[in-house]
Amino acid sequence: MATSRRNFLKHGTIGAVAAGVSLSLADRIAARETPETPALPIDNGAFLDRAAFESQLNTTFLIGEKNAQVGVRLVKVTDLGSRATGRETREAFSLIFRGSNASPLRQHTYKIEHKKLGEFSFLVVPIMSGDKSVRYYEAVINRLHG
């Protein structure tokens, strides 16, 4: 049976919208990120927002599992934008970490530990740099939509 481009686009769009709606509902049901809690709470009642990470610049984060953790230093927090949504402000930002060449990390979602911020998981991606003596990694946090 032949499928026209029009039908393919129509059904593909409907499928993509349905998948997006179901993922959004799944996140809310699982209580991951709702409009009432836009950032990850940490033990002291604060949230893992841009300000929390900016307060920990030049401190060490441990990335990986207990038996294979790699220490990296948070060297830069970049604001990628924000928007007000009624009672709250949603934000997007990136974190740049510097690590050793001795223990390179590959792109992966890692458990990350910090003595003040606690434990959380982010996708960590190696990034290119002109400085070949160390490795740099980036995690992008985007809470603008949701």
BELUR-V936651 format. One record per pair of residues at least 24 apart in sequence whose C-alpha atoms are under 8 Angstrom apart, sorted by the first residue. I is the first residue (numbers start at 1). J is the second residue. Records with the same first field share a line. If there is no record, write none. Layout:
BEGIN
I = J / J
END
This chain:
BEGIN
24 = 146
33 = 146
34 = 146
35 = 146
38 = 90 / 143
39 = 143
42 = 117 / 118
43 = 117 / 118
48 = 117
49 = 91
50 = 77 / 79 / 91 / 92 / 93
52 = 117
53 = 77
60 = 114
61 = 112 / 113 / 114 / 115
62 = 112 / 113 / 114
63 = 110 / 111 / 112 / 113
64 = 110 / 111 / 112
65 = 110 / 111
70 = 99 / 103
71 = 99
72 = 97 / 98 / 99 / 100
73 = 97 / 98 / 99
74 = 98
81 = 144
82 = 144
83 = 144
90 = 143 / 144 / 145
91 = 142 / 143 / 144
92 = 140 / 141 / 142 / 143 / 144
93 = 140 / 141 / 142
94 = 138 / 139 / 140 / 141
95 = 138 / 139 / 140
96 = 136 / 137 / 138 / 139
97 = 136 / 137 / 138
98 = 134 / 135 / 136 / 137
99 = 134 / 135 / 136 / 137
100 = 133 / 134 / 135
101 = 133 / 134 / 135
104 = 135
END
